[in-house]
Each structure stands twice: as C-alpha cells, then as structure tokens.
Amino acid sequence: GDVTSPVYAGGLIYTDSGRGGPGILVAADGTGDVAATHVKWKLDQIPEVLSSPVIVGGHLYRLHNPGVLKCVDLATGTEQYAQRLNGVSVSSSPIVTPDGKLYFASAGKTFVVQSGPKYELLATNDLGDASASSAAASGGKLIFKGRKYLFCVGKK
C-alpha cells in the first residue's frame, strides 16, 4: 500500500500511514515493544494524504486533504495552526531550506512558508502544469516534473 516516509529529529520519530488513521511520535532510543514506554503523543485521525511530513526546529508540519497545512508542537503534540493552501498538491512532499523555509512545491501551485508556530506565507507561484510528483533540489535549483513539461527554477 501507499505509505509516507517517517521523519526523525532530536531522537524522535514521527510516522503516519498516509491513508488515514493515527499519527504517532515515538522516542527512538528503545528496543522491543516500546508502545507503553516510548510513545510521546498520538494524533487520533490524520486525513488521507500521500505527501510526507517534515520536522523543522520544534515543529512537525503535515499537509492534509483538502490542502490544509497543520503545524504541531513537537514536544506536546498540540496543534499550533491549520491553514488552507488552495491549490497545493497533497501528493508531493515538502522541501526545507537551511534557513527554515518550507517549500510545498509542484509543477502546479507552490507555497513557500516560514517555519515557526505562527503561519507566515512568504510566496506562491504557479507553473500551471500540475502533477503528483515531488520537486527535487539540486545545486540551488528546484526541478519540477509536470504532466507535460520538466521545469528547472533558480536564480540567474
């Protein structure tokens, strides 16, 4: 079946199925059955979505159907915000830059969000060739596969 990639930061692992159901944060220092001892928190119901989550600083970012970005405090599991990103691809996984910018990027509509506990939209762009493919980063450029075209975007 379709699954998302687990994410690791600071000795913690977050994962969910991508097909709905719970999300779970677990301390990574245990062995054997750690269900009773290492689970930090659970999110009861994650709407279906095939993009992968990402952790930046002390926050988990998760995009859900129908295009809602949720920011969750990593220490407590408390939702910091839920913001609708109209036209975002919920199939393509995010890219994070060293300065904490989150790129929810595809050959359709791309959203650039500053990481942190409050929603801050930095930019939107639309290449007009939406597909479910994730963007790739290489040499300071972003590469997008659309339905018809292959795009390379970067500074001159």
Disulfide bonds with the S-S distance in Angstrom:
none
